[in-house]
Amino acid sequence: MRIGVVTFPGSCDDRDARYAVSLIGAEPVALWHGEADLQAVEAVLLPGGFSYGDYLRCGAIARFSPVLGALVDFAGRGGPVLGICNGFQVLCEAGLLPGALTRNAGLRFVHRRQHIRVEAASMWTAGVEAGAVFDIPVKHGEGRYVHPDPDELAAAGQVLARYCGPDGTVDATHNPNGSMAGIAGVTNAAGNVAGLMPHPEHAVDALLGSTDGRRILGAVLARARSAA
Amino acid sequence: MARVHIDVMLKDEILDPQGQAIERALPSLGFEGVRGVRVGKHVVLDVDDRGDLEEQVADMADKLLANPVIERFTVRVE
């Protein structure tokens, strides 16, 4: 399976994302923001970083790049798209995901290991049981998820993951940024487009403390195989 | 050319931690009795007026300068 990883000017996690893709047994394909060509990949990752300097608002300028036009078509046809951190912000700005990401409630850039609880089945969590707790790093300054009605989003099965403690408890003490209802990731209504603030691509190597990210990134492969 | 001013503010229901930080800082300088601090952006543009200026600028604000999910804007033409 070929998974595309988009590089915007200011992306910084694209290399880690390609490495993670190769570790889960897929072929990483580098995609450039200026090309409206997805090179016939079967899934796309938008990595973390500071696309176009994050001027105006995080992800606001990246949304107008040529690759995003192709990505909107790809997502519309049901293609799997995962935005991580800045990629999540880009997908919200592009209207492919509901809600928005705002300044962390504590105003500080947060960089730490964080537990998240998987809430919903999606292409990116295929084979992962709901309620599973993963240890995944977060690193962001504007990750506070905001939505007009988080309960409605949860009822629609669009909450992908929430911040939690090691035992899965979702509460304010385990919320790194003040996200509404502890939301760490969401999907679109169809479920093929997902955004995650934490970084599964940084949790793929035992040397760095956790390999839980492989389960999230590997799920899309498992789903592709079961569909084949 | 018309000079246009656009104010972009977080919607009232959206938490503004920057405003809160300023509110907490003011009393330490002796400025007591300040409430409801909110921080926004002020954008200034010089735009060719082709007759639909207000509409054109509102469209710009809606599509780029503000994120309507979390922000609201006001337009003032000089």
Boltz contact constraints between the chains, C-beta under 6 A:
constraints:
  - contact:
      token1: [A, 57]
      token2: [B, 67]
      max_distance: 6.0
  - contact:
      token1: [A, 100]
      token2: [B, 67]
      max_distance: 6.0
  - contact:
      token1: [A, 100]
      token2: [B, 69]
      max_distance: 6.0
  - contact:
      token1: [A, 100]
      token2: [B, 70]
      max_distance: 6.0
  - contact:
      token1: [A, 102]
      token2: [B, 70]
      max_distance: 6.0
  - contact:
      token1: [A, 103]
      token2: [B, 17]
      max_distance: 6.0
  - contact:
      token1: [A, 105]
      token2: [B, 17]
      max_distance: 6.0
  - contact:
      token1: [A, 107]
      token2: [B, 17]
      max_distance: 6.0
  - contact:
      token1: [A, 107]
      token2: [B, 21]
      max_distance: 6.0
  - contact:
      token1: [A, 146]
      token2: [B, 70]
      max_distance: 6.0
